[in-house]
Amino acid sequence: MKHVVFLLGLAAMLAASGSGDPPLGPPTALFNGRDLKGFYTFIEGRGVNQDPQAVFSVVEGQVRVSGAEYGYFITEKEFTDYYLRVEFRWGLETHPPRRENARDSGILFHVTGEEKIWPRSIEFQMIEGGTGDIILVGGTSLTVKGETRNEGRFDRFGKGPWKDVIGYRDPVGEVEKPLGQWNTLELWTWGGSIRMKVNGVLVNEGTAASDRRGKILFQSEGAEVFFRKIELREIRTP
């Protein structure tokens, strides 16, 4: 009964706000602009906090991910019912085995389980020509437009044909800015619902997520990428 009351109350607040987005608490900066305090790293074949090649570094207030090795930096804490806002831009470097492929990274959320490539989670995909896709990792499930899956990908809304080639841009309705420019990603996740925007455009949303709590992970997957202004706000509930 409490769950029903919560959903009804949240629906009423959304209607009252007129924005369709749930009400938020004050912002918390997950990245302080100086170092990776509050995060730890994992690199395939090396383990936790073993990064001799500086795959992850902080440069001029940005987290630089070289992409040279597969891995991630990940929050030490778990989170539930929140809004996440992240700014990212692609660098120029690409690395085997994806040197000639579309630049690829992603934000994995509701991360649980063992440290590996890749842990159980839901992915806010970042890839040239497909940023805003959802990927289900490790058996998580989600319902999008009435279809429930526990593996695979939900393409972003309005996505055109896609090719896995470096520099690719969607010929139908690209929402990502040109190479080198900053993009804004927004994620709302609350009560099993998920909403995602890229540069202010709604690109995906779903309900009935099987996993609703976990850490937040930022990938290194063959392409240089920079992150800044990683900000989290609690979603206010009745």
PATOR-461529 format. One record per residue: residue in three letters; x, y, z of N, C-alpha, C in turn; residue number from 1. Coordinates in steps of 0.1 Angstrom, whole numbers, plus 5000, padded with zeros to 4 digits. Atoms other than C-alpha are relative to their C-alpha. Layout:
('ALA',(X,Y,Z),(X,Y,Z),(X,Y,Z),NUM)
...
//
This chain:
('MET',(5008,4988,5000),(5000,5000,5000),(5009,5013,5000),1)
('LYS',(4991,4988,5000),(5029,5024,5008),(5005,5003,4986),2)
('HIS',(4994,4998,5014),(5043,5018,4973),(4990,5007,4991),3)
('VAL',(5010,4994,5008),(5010,5027,4957),(4998,5015,5004),4)
('VAL',(5001,4986,4996),(5007,5059,4978),(5012,5008,4995),5)
('PHE',(4988,4993,5005),(5043,5068,4969),(4998,5004,4985),6)
('LEU',(5001,4998,5015),(5036,5064,4931),(4989,5011,4997),7)
('LEU',(5011,4990,5003),(5003,5084,4933),(5005,5014,5004),8)
('GLY',(4994,4987,4995),(5021,5112,4953),(5010,5005,4990),9)
('LEU',(4990,4996,5009),(5050,5113,4929),(4993,5005,4987),10)
('ALA',(5007,4996,5012),(5026,5114,4899),(4994,5013,5001),11)
('ALA',(5007,4987,4998),(5007,5143,4914),(5011,5011,5000),12)
('MET',(4989,4990,5000),(5040,5162,4920),(5005,5003,4985),13)
('LEU',(4996,4998,5014),(5050,5156,4884),(4990,5008,4992),14)
('ALA',(5011,4992,5007),(5017,5169,4871),(5000,5014,5004),15)
('ALA',(5000,4987,4995),(5020,5199,4893),(5012,5008,4995),16)
('SER',(4988,4993,5004),(5055,5207,4882),(4999,5004,4985),17)
('GLY',(5002,4997,5014),(5044,5206,4845),(5012,4996,4992),18)
('SER',(4988,5003,5008),(5079,5195,4835),(5001,4985,4996),19)
('GLY',(4998,5015,5002),(5075,5157,4836),(5012,4995,5007),20)
('ASP',(4989,5005,4993),(5106,5155,4857),(4998,5001,5015),21)
('PRO',(5003,5000,4986),(5105,5146,4894),(5008,5012,5008),22)
('PRO',(4993,4990,4992),(5114,5172,4921),(5013,4996,5006),23)
('LEU',(4987,5004,4996),(5150,5173,4932),(5005,5007,5012),24)
('GLY',(4993,4994,4989),(5171,5180,4962),(5012,5008,4996),25)
('PRO',(4989,4992,5004),(5202,5202,4963),(5011,4991,4993),26)
('PRO',(4990,5008,5007),(5232,5192,4941),(5012,4996,5009),27)
('THR',(4988,5005,4994),(5261,5171,4953),(5010,4997,4989),28)
('ALA',(4989,5002,5010),(5294,5172,4932),(5007,4987,5003),29)
('LEU',(4993,5013,4998),(5306,5136,4929),(5015,5001,4996),30)
('PHE',(4987,4997,5004),(5337,5149,4911),(5004,5014,5005),31)
('ASN',(4996,4988,4994),(5356,5176,4930),(5009,5009,4991),32)
('GLY',(4992,4992,5009),(5376,5188,4900),(5015,5000,5002),33)
('ARG',(4985,5000,4996),(5410,5180,4917),(5006,4986,4999),34)
('ASP',(4996,5014,4999),(5412,5142,4921),(4988,4991,5000),35)
('LEU',(5011,5010,5001),(5392,5110,4921),(4995,4996,5014),36)
('LYS',(5005,5003,4986),(5383,5112,4958),(4985,4996,4998),37)
('GLY',(5014,5005,5001),(5350,5092,4962),(4998,4990,4989),38)
('PHE',(5000,5010,5010),(5359,5069,4933),(5012,4990,5002),39)
('TYR',(4989,5009,5002),(5381,5039,4927),(5001,4995,4986),40)
('THR',(4999,5004,5014),(5394,5024,4895),(5001,4985,4999),41)
('PHE',(4998,5014,5003),(5394,4990,4879),(5004,4999,4986),42)
('ILE',(4995,5002,5014),(5413,4979,4848),(5001,4985,4998),43)
('GLU',(5000,5014,5004),(5409,4945,4831),(5015,4995,5000),44)
('GLY',(4986,5007,5000),(5439,4922,4839),(5009,5006,5011),45)
('ARG',(4992,4993,4990),(5452,4946,4866),(4993,5000,5014),46)
('GLY',(5008,5000,4988),(5424,4949,4892),(4997,5014,5005),47)
('VAL',(5004,4987,4994),(5414,4977,4916),(5011,5009,5004),48)
('ASN',(4990,4989,4997),(5434,5009,4919),(5014,4996,4995),49)
('GLN',(4987,5003,5006),(5462,4995,4897),(5000,5006,4986),50)
('ASP',(5001,4993,5012),(5467,5020,4869),(5014,5006,4996),51)
('PRO',(4986,4995,5003),(5504,5022,4859),(5001,5008,4987),52)
('GLN',(4999,4993,5013),(5496,5036,4824),(4991,5013,5001),53)
('ALA',(5008,4988,4998),(5474,5065,4839),(4989,5000,4990),54)
('VAL',(5012,5000,5008),(5443,5054,4820),(4990,5011,5005),55)
('PHE',(5009,4990,4994),(5424,5077,4845),(5009,5010,5007),56)
('SER',(4992,4989,4994),(5438,5111,4854),(4991,5012,5001),57)
('VAL',(5007,4987,5000),(5426,5146,4863),(5009,5010,4994),58)
('VAL',(4992,4990,5008),(5437,5173,4839),(4991,5013,4999),59)
('GLU',(5007,4988,5001),(5425,5209,4842),(4986,4999,5004),60)
('GLY',(5013,5001,4995),(5395,5201,4862),(4991,4990,4993),61)
('GLN',(5008,5010,5007),(5384,5172,4840),(5006,4986,5003),62)
('VAL',(4995,5013,5000),(5387,5135,4843),(5003,4995,4986),63)
('ARG',(4997,5005,5013),(5406,5122,4814),(5001,4985,5000),64)
('VAL',(5000,5015,5001),(5400,5086,4804),(5007,4997,4986),65)
('SER',(4992,5002,5013),(5426,5075,4778),(4994,4990,4991),66)
('GLY',(5006,5010,5008),(5407,5045,4766),(5010,4989,4996),67)
('ALA',(4990,5009,5004),(5440,5026,4762),(4998,4986,5005),68)
('GLU',(5003,5013,4994),(5429,4998,4785),(4985,5000,5004),69)
('TYR',(5014,5001,4996),(5394,4985,4793),(4999,5000,5015),70)
('GLY',(5002,4998,4986),(5382,4995,4827),(4990,5011,5003),71)
('TYR',(5009,4990,4996),(5364,5021,4847),(5004,5007,5012),72)
('PHE',(5000,4994,4987),(5363,5046,4875),(4986,5000,5005),73)
('ILE',(5013,5003,4995),(5334,5040,4898),(4998,5006,5014),74)
('THR',(5002,4994,4987),(5318,5056,4929),(5002,4989,5011),75)
('GLU',(4999,5009,4988),(5326,5041,4963),(4987,4997,5006),76)
('LYS',(5013,5001,4994),(5290,5046,4974),(4990,4995,4990),77)
('GLU',(5011,5003,5008),(5258,5032,4961),(4989,5011,5002),78)
('PHE',(5011,4990,5000),(5228,5054,4952),(4987,4994,4995),79)
('THR',(5013,5004,5004),(5191,5051,4947),(4992,5013,4999),80)
('ASP',(5009,4989,5002),(5164,5075,4934),(5007,5013,4999),81)
('TYR',(4992,4988,5002),(5185,5103,4920),(4999,5005,4985),82)
('TYR',(4998,4994,5013),(5191,5126,4891),(5015,5002,4999),83)
('LEU',(4986,4999,5002),(5226,5125,4876),(5002,5009,4987),84)
('ARG',(4997,4991,5011),(5240,5153,4853),(5015,4999,4998),85)
('VAL',(4986,5002,5004),(5273,5147,4835),(5003,5008,4987),86)
('GLU',(4996,4994,5012),(5292,5167,4809),(5012,4992,4995),87)
('PHE',(4989,5008,5006),(5315,5148,4785),(5003,5005,4986),88)
('ARG',(4996,4997,5014),(5334,5153,4753),(5010,4989,4996),89)
('TRP',(4990,5010,5005),(5354,5129,4731),(5014,5007,4997),90)
('GLY',(4986,4996,5004),(5392,5132,4727),(5003,4995,4986),91)
('LEU',(4996,5004,5014),(5411,5124,4695),(5005,4986,5000),92)
('GLU',(4994,5013,5000),(5428,5092,4706),(4991,4988,5000),93)
('THR',(5007,5013,5000),(5415,5057,4698),(5010,4989,5001),94)
('HIS',(4991,5011,4997),(5430,5024,4707),(4995,4986,4995),95)
('PRO',(5005,5014,5003),(5429,4987,4696),(4992,4995,5012),96)
('PRO',(5004,5005,5013),(5407,4968,4693),(4989,5009,4993),97)
('ARG',(5010,4992,5006),(5385,4998,4685),(5006,5013,4994),98)
('ARG',(4993,4988,5005),(5410,5021,4668),(4992,5006,4988),99)
('GLU',(5008,4995,5012),(5388,5025,4636),(4985,4999,5002),100)
('ASN',(5014,5001,4997),(5355,5020,4653),(4994,5012,5006),101)
('ALA',(5006,4988,4993),(5330,5045,4667),(5005,5002,5014),102)
('ARG',(4996,4997,4986),(5342,5062,4698),(4990,4995,5010),103)
('ASP',(5010,5008,4991),(5327,5042,4727),(5004,5002,5015),104)
('SER',(4999,4999,4986),(5322,5047,4764),(4986,4998,5006),105)
('GLY',(5013,5002,4994),(5293,5047,4788),(4999,5003,5015),106)
('ILE',(5003,4999,4986),(5278,5054,4822),(4992,4988,5004),107)
('LEU',(5007,5011,4994),(5268,5022,4840),(4994,5004,5014),108)
('PHE',(5006,4997,4987),(5244,5027,4869),(4993,4988,5006),109)
('HIS',(5005,5012,4993),(5228,5004,4895),(5010,4989,4999),110)
('VAL',(4989,5010,5001),(5262,4986,4894),(5001,4992,5013),111)
('THR',(4998,5009,4989),(5264,4956,4917),(5008,4988,4996),112)
('GLY',(4993,5012,5003),(5284,4924,4920),(5015,5002,4999),113)
('GLU',(4985,5001,5001),(5320,4915,4913),(5006,5011,4990),114)
('GLU',(4993,4991,5009),(5345,4939,4897),(5005,4992,4988),115)
('LYS',(4996,5006,5012),(5348,4928,4861),(4996,5008,4988),116)
('ILE',(5004,4993,5012),(5343,4939,4825),(4989,4991,4994),117)
('TRP',(5005,4988,4993),(5314,4946,4827),(4990,4995,5011),118)
('PRO',(5008,5005,4989),(5295,4942,4861),(4985,5002,4997),119)
('ARG',(5015,4999,5002),(5257,4938,4864),(4996,5015,5002),120)
('SER',(5004,4986,5000),(5241,4972,4857),(4991,5003,4988),121)
('ILE',(5007,4995,5011),(5221,4993,4833),(5009,5011,4994),122)
('GLU',(4991,4991,5006),(5241,5013,4808),(4993,5012,4992),123)
('PHE',(5003,4988,5008),(5235,5049,4795),(5012,5000,4990),124)
('GLN',(4990,5002,5010),(5254,5042,4763),(5005,5013,4994),125)
('MET',(4993,4989,5007),(5279,5067,4749),(5008,4995,4989),126)
('ILE',(4993,5005,5012),(5289,5059,4714),(4997,5009,4988),127)
('GLU',(5003,4991,5012),(5292,5080,4682),(4989,4994,4992),128)
('GLY',(5012,5004,5007),(5259,5078,4665),(4989,4993,5008),129)
('GLY',(5009,5007,4992),(5242,5061,4694),(4999,5004,5014),130)
('THR',(5000,4996,4986),(5246,5080,4726),(4985,5002,5004),131)
('GLY',(5014,5000,4996),(5214,5075,4745),(4993,4987,4999),132)
('ASP',(5005,5014,5000),(5209,5038,4738),(5001,4995,5014),133)
('ILE',(5000,5007,4988),(5202,5016,4768),(5005,4986,4998),134)
('ILE',(4995,5014,5001),(5222,4984,4773),(4998,4993,5013),135)
('LEU',(5002,5007,4988),(5212,4958,4798),(5012,4990,5002),136)
('VAL',(4988,5007,4997),(5242,4942,4815),(4998,4990,5011),137)
('GLY',(5000,5010,4989),(5244,4910,4835),(4987,4995,5004),138)
('GLY',(5013,5005,4997),(5208,4901,4834),(4990,5009,5006),139)
('THR',(5010,4990,4995),(5191,4933,4845),(4989,5001,4990),140)
('SER',(5011,4999,5009),(5157,4939,4830),(4993,5014,5001),141)
('LEU',(5006,4987,5001),(5137,4969,4819),(4989,5000,4990),142)
('THR',(5010,5000,5009),(5105,4977,4801),(5000,5014,4993),143)
('VAL',(5000,4988,5008),(5106,5003,4773),(4989,4999,4989),144)
('LYS',(5011,5000,5009),(5075,5011,4752),(4992,4987,5000),145)
('GLY',(5008,5012,4999),(5057,4980,4765),(5008,4987,4998),146)
('GLU',(4992,5012,5002),(5086,4956,4757),(5010,4998,5011),147)
('THR',(4991,5003,4989),(5105,4939,4785),(5011,4991,4995),148)
('ARG',(4988,5008,5004),(5140,4926,4780),(5009,4998,5013),149)
('ASN',(4990,5001,4990),(5167,4913,4803),(5014,4998,4994),150)
('GLU',(4987,5000,5006),(5196,4915,4778),(4998,5009,4987),151)
('GLY',(5001,4992,5013),(5205,4935,4747),(4999,5015,5002),152)
('ARG',(5000,4985,5002),(5199,4971,4737),(4986,5005,4997),153)
('PHE',(5011,4992,5005),(5171,4996,4735),(5006,5012,4993),154)
('ASP',(4995,4988,5007),(5179,5021,4708),(4994,5013,5005),155)
('ARG',(5005,4987,4996),(5175,5058,4716),(4988,5003,4990),156)
('PHE',(5012,4996,5008),(5142,5073,4703),(5005,5008,4988),157)
('GLY',(4997,4993,5012),(5144,5084,4667),(5013,4997,4994),158)
('LYS',(4987,5003,5005),(5177,5067,4660),(4999,4995,4986),159)
('GLY',(4999,5004,5014),(5186,5063,4624),(5009,4988,4998),160)
('PRO',(4990,5011,5003),(5209,5037,4607),(5013,5003,5007),161)
('TRP',(4988,4998,4992),(5241,5031,4626),(5011,4991,4994),162)
('LYS',(4988,5007,5004),(5276,5021,4615),(5011,5001,5010),163)
('ASP',(4989,5000,4990),(5305,5011,4638),(5013,5005,4994),164)
('VAL',(4988,4995,5006),(5330,5034,4622),(5004,5013,5007),165)
('ILE',(4995,4988,4992),(5351,5062,4638),(4994,5013,4993),166)
('GLY',(5005,4988,5004),(5335,5096,4636),(4985,5000,4995),167)
('TYR',(5014,5002,5006),(5300,5083,4627),(4990,5009,5007),168)
('ARG',(5010,4991,4995),(5271,5107,4631),(4986,4995,4994),169)
('ASP',(5013,5005,5004),(5234,5097,4629),(4995,5009,4989),170)
('PRO',(5005,4991,5011),(5221,5110,4595),(4985,5004,5001),171)
('VAL',(5014,4997,4998),(5185,5111,4608),(4998,5011,5010),172)
('GLY',(5002,4990,4989),(5186,5130,4641),(5010,4999,5010),173)
('GLU',(4989,5000,4990),(5220,5133,4658),(4997,5010,5011),174)
('VAL',(5002,4992,4988),(5216,5146,4693),(5014,5004,5007),175)
('GLU',(4986,4997,4995),(5254,5146,4701),(5006,5011,4992),176)
('LYS',(4993,4989,5006),(5275,5177,4694),(5012,4995,4992),177)
('PRO',(4988,5005,5008),(5304,5175,4669),(5012,4997,5009),178)
('LEU',(4988,5005,4993),(5337,5159,4680),(5007,5012,5007),179)
('GLY',(4992,4990,4993),(5355,5179,4707),(4991,5009,5008),180)
('GLN',(5009,4991,4992),(5324,5198,4720),(4994,4993,5012),181)
('TRP',(5006,5006,4988),(5309,5193,4754),(4985,4996,4998),182)
('ASN',(5014,5005,5000),(5277,5173,4757),(4995,4998,5014),183)
('THR',(5006,5002,4987),(5253,5171,4786),(4991,4988,5000),184)
('LEU',(5008,5012,4998),(5239,5138,4798),(4992,5002,5013),185)
('GLU',(5008,4999,4988),(5210,5137,4822),(4993,4986,5002),186)
('LEU',(5007,5013,4997),(5196,5106,4840),(4992,5002,5012),187)
('TRP',(5009,5001,4988),(5166,5103,4863),(4997,4985,5002),188)
('THR',(5004,5013,4997),(5161,5070,4881),(4993,4999,5013),189)
('TRP',(5008,5000,4988),(5134,5065,4907),(4989,4989,4999),190)
('GLY',(5011,5010,4999),(5110,5037,4918),(4999,4991,4988),191)
('GLY',(5000,5009,5011),(5120,5015,4889),(4999,5007,4986),192)
('SER',(5001,4992,5012),(5115,5043,4863),(5014,5006,4996),193)
('ILE',(4987,4995,5005),(5144,5056,4841),(4997,5010,4989),194)
('ARG',(5002,4990,5010),(5145,5088,4820),(5014,5005,4996),195)
('MET',(4987,4995,5004),(5175,5099,4799),(4999,5011,4989),196)
('LYS',(5000,4989,5010),(5183,5131,4780),(5015,5002,4996),197)
('VAL',(4987,4996,5006),(5212,5141,4757),(4998,5014,4995),198)
('ASN',(5001,4986,5005),(5217,5178,4753),(4986,5006,5000),199)
('GLY',(5013,4996,4998),(5182,5184,4766),(4989,4993,4992),200)
('VAL',(5010,5008,5008),(5165,5159,4742),(4998,4987,5007),201)
('LEU',(5004,5013,4994),(5146,5130,4757),(5004,4989,4990),202)
('VAL',(4996,5011,5009),(5163,5099,4742),(4996,4986,5004),203)
('ASN',(5004,5013,4996),(5151,5070,4762),(4993,5001,5014),204)
('GLU',(5005,5001,4986),(5129,5061,4792),(4993,4986,5001),205)
('GLY',(5005,5013,4997),(5117,5029,4808),(4994,4999,5014),206)
('THR',(5006,5002,4987),(5099,5014,4837),(5003,4985,5005),207)
('ALA',(4999,5013,4994),(5099,4983,4860),(5015,4995,4999),208)
('ALA',(4986,5004,5000),(5137,4982,4862),(5002,4990,5011),209)
('SER',(4998,5011,4989),(5148,4950,4881),(5009,5005,5010),210)
('ASP',(4990,4995,4991),(5177,4969,4897),(4998,5015,5002),211)
('ARG',(5004,4986,4997),(5171,5002,4915),(5010,5007,5009),212)
('ARG',(4990,4994,4992),(5202,5008,4935),(5014,4994,4996),213)
('GLY',(4986,5004,5003),(5240,5006,4930),(5010,5011,4998),214)
('LYS',(4990,4991,5003),(5272,5023,4922),(4999,5006,4986),215)
('ILE',(5000,4993,5013),(5278,5046,4892),(5014,4999,4994),216)
('LEU',(4987,5003,5007),(5306,5037,4867),(5001,5007,4987),217)
('PHE',(4997,4993,5012),(5323,5055,4839),(5011,4992,4992),218)
('GLN',(4992,5009,5007),(5339,5034,4812),(5013,5005,4993),219)
('SER',(4988,4999,5010),(5373,5032,4794),(4998,4989,4991),220)
('GLU',(5004,5011,5010),(5365,5013,4762),(5006,5003,4986),221)
('GLY',(4994,4998,5013),(5390,5022,4735),(5001,5014,4994),222)
('ALA',(5000,4986,5005),(5384,5059,4731),(5003,5010,5011),223)
('GLU',(4997,4989,4991),(5398,5090,4748),(4987,5008,5002),224)
('VAL',(5012,4992,4997),(5370,5108,4766),(5002,5008,5013),225)
('PHE',(4998,4991,4988),(5368,5136,4792),(4986,5002,5006),226)
('PHE',(5012,4997,4993),(5342,5141,4819),(5003,5012,5010),227)
('ARG',(5000,4989,4990),(5334,5172,4841),(4986,5002,5005),228)
('LYS',(5013,4996,4994),(5307,5185,4863),(4991,4987,5002),229)
('ILE',(5008,5012,4997),(5295,5151,4876),(4992,5003,5012),230)
('GLU',(5008,4995,4989),(5266,5161,4898),(4988,4991,5002),231)
('LEU',(5011,5009,4997),(5240,5141,4916),(4990,5008,5009),232)
('ARG',(5010,4995,4992),(5207,5152,4932),(4990,4989,5004),233)
('GLU',(5010,5009,4996),(5184,5132,4953),(4986,5003,4995),234)
('ILE',(5014,4998,5004),(5149,5127,4939),(4991,5001,5013),235)
('ARG',(5008,4998,4988),(5125,5141,4965),(4987,4992,4999),236)
('THR',(5013,5008,4999),(5096,5117,4975),(4991,5006,5010),237)
('PRO',(5010,4995,4991),(5064,5125,4993),(5003,4995,5014),238)
//
